[in-house]
Amino acid sequence: MTSTIPSTQAPDKDEVARVFKEMLRIRRFEELASRAYTQGKISGFLHLYIGQEAIAVATADLMKDGDRVVTTYRDHGFAISLGCDPGACMAELFGKKDGLVGGVGGSMHFFDKDKGLWGGYAIVGGHLPVAAGHAFASKYLKDDAVTLCFLGEGAMHIGATHEGMHLAGLWKLPVVFVIENNQYAMGTPLKRQTLVDDLTVRAPAYRMTSDRWEVNDIFETRRRLAEAVERARKDHQPALIELLTYRFRGHSMSDPAKYRTKDEVEGWRKKDPLYRAEQRLRDDHGFDDEAIESIDDAVVDEMQAAVDFADASPQPDPEHRFRHHLVEDV
Ligand SMILES: Cc1ncc(C[n+]2csc(CCOP(=O)(O)OP(=O)(O)O)c2C)c(N)n1
């Protein structure tokens, strides 16, 4: 967490290289996780965030100490961007003792409150009332913190989503709801889910401000998100933001994603924020193949070390299964 509000000035070479590397760290982590899944090292679900990394990196950059992220099962990107140890993240995917939550949560339940990550939730929309609760606590305790709650567009049609947003608006809670509209809820495109194209049309009903854009440029995303976060912090003004993005992989590892065309995927590849950042380094800052590869090599080494760490980590102690079941264990 950098704890700085992003300036509106054009980012310099070092800053473009830093965000490129941060996005690449998430992508390479997940590519190796994907390979580990096919090798049988990961049980259960694995939902990849590939294509959406700019959102997690922009978010981590603008958060201040005490701010919270509450998100969906597509949570690895936030863990990495918020500074969780990739080895612990990979070990969590492997169900190992040194995992982020001791190997009992798995892919969908990453959690590290010291880093500001308050879960990883598997129930679609179920985390919105949780996020409203965090924001209520901040307002009550006057701790100046903001909760950022991420949801897929599919969660907009769930009852708990309405309850969470309604209370946030009614009680003027310091929360920013961010819809990561990656175009599909499992295999269902948005137009078959809802009557509206623009999901922020619901914001006025909750007395929320709104904003909506396509996530191509990580710096624009960071700047516009920061505006909403600071309004939530200073005025307790909740917001509803829709980010148009794309997931390049299937819904989870078991989805071959046959419901979309190659042309569609290629169209989004050209707009991929990671690709855009690389192009910017090449075009504006003189990076050549060698310079890009040296960043990539360092990232791959870091993430391969995470896999090695997870491989070497022991299985959890059998009694660990029963921890956190009763309130006195918390
Ligand atoms: C309440 C509930 N209903 C159904 C499911 C099964 N389910 C898991 S993910 C998903 C699609 C959600 O899509 P979206 O909210 O757009 O998020 P994305 O996976 O695209 O990030 C569904 C229906 C669930 N986990 N919870």
PDBQT file of the ligand as one rigid body, heavy atoms in Angstrom, charges set to zero:
ROOT
HETATM    1  C1  LIG A 401     -25.770 -17.027  -4.336  1.00  0.00    +0.000 C 
HETATM    2  C2  LIG A 401     -24.992 -17.786  -5.366  1.00  0.00    +0.000 A 
HETATM    3  N1  LIG A 401     -25.637 -18.232  -6.475  1.00  0.00    +0.000 NA
HETATM    4  C3  LIG A 401     -24.943 -18.903  -7.426  1.00  0.00    +0.000 A 
HETATM    5  C4  LIG A 401     -23.600 -19.157  -7.263  1.00  0.00    +0.000 A 
HETATM    6  C5  LIG A 401     -22.828 -19.889  -8.365  1.00  0.00    +0.000 C 
HETATM    7  N2  LIG A 401     -21.986 -18.933  -9.068  1.00  0.00    +0.000 N 
HETATM    8  C6  LIG A 401     -20.688 -18.830  -8.783  1.00  0.00    +0.000 A 
HETATM    9  S1  LIG A 401     -19.943 -17.647  -9.683  1.00  0.00    +0.000 SA
HETATM   10  C7  LIG A 401     -21.359 -17.270 -10.508  1.00  0.00    +0.000 A 
HETATM   11  C8  LIG A 401     -21.358 -16.195 -11.573  1.00  0.00    +0.000 C 
HETATM   12  C9  LIG A 401     -21.063 -14.851 -11.031  1.00  0.00    +0.000 C 
HETATM   13  O1  LIG A 401     -20.719 -13.961 -12.052  1.00  0.00    +0.000 OA
HETATM   14  P1  LIG A 401     -20.249 -12.511 -11.772  1.00  0.00    +0.000 P 
HETATM   15  O2  LIG A 401     -20.911 -11.981 -10.543  1.00  0.00    +0.000 OA
HETATM   16  O3  LIG A 401     -20.431 -11.709 -13.002  1.00  0.00    +0.000 OA
HETATM   17  O4  LIG A 401     -18.699 -12.623 -11.394  1.00  0.00    +0.000 OA
HETATM   18  P2  LIG A 401     -17.473 -13.167 -12.235  1.00  0.00    +0.000 P 
HETATM   19  O5  LIG A 401     -17.395 -14.644 -11.959  1.00  0.00    +0.000 OA
HETATM   20  O6  LIG A 401     -17.735 -12.845 -13.651  1.00  0.00    +0.000 OA
HETATM   21  O7  LIG A 401     -16.274 -12.470 -11.698  1.00  0.00    +0.000 OA
HETATM   22  C10 LIG A 401     -22.392 -18.058 -10.053  1.00  0.00    +0.000 A 
HETATM   23  C11 LIG A 401     -23.767 -17.986 -10.567  1.00  0.00    +0.000 C 
HETATM   24  C12 LIG A 401     -22.979 -18.678  -6.084  1.00  0.00    +0.000 A 
HETATM   25  N3  LIG A 401     -21.675 -18.875  -5.840  1.00  0.00    +0.000 N 
HETATM   26  N4  LIG A 401     -23.687 -17.978  -5.161  1.00  0.00    +0.000 NA
ENDROOT
TORSDOF 0
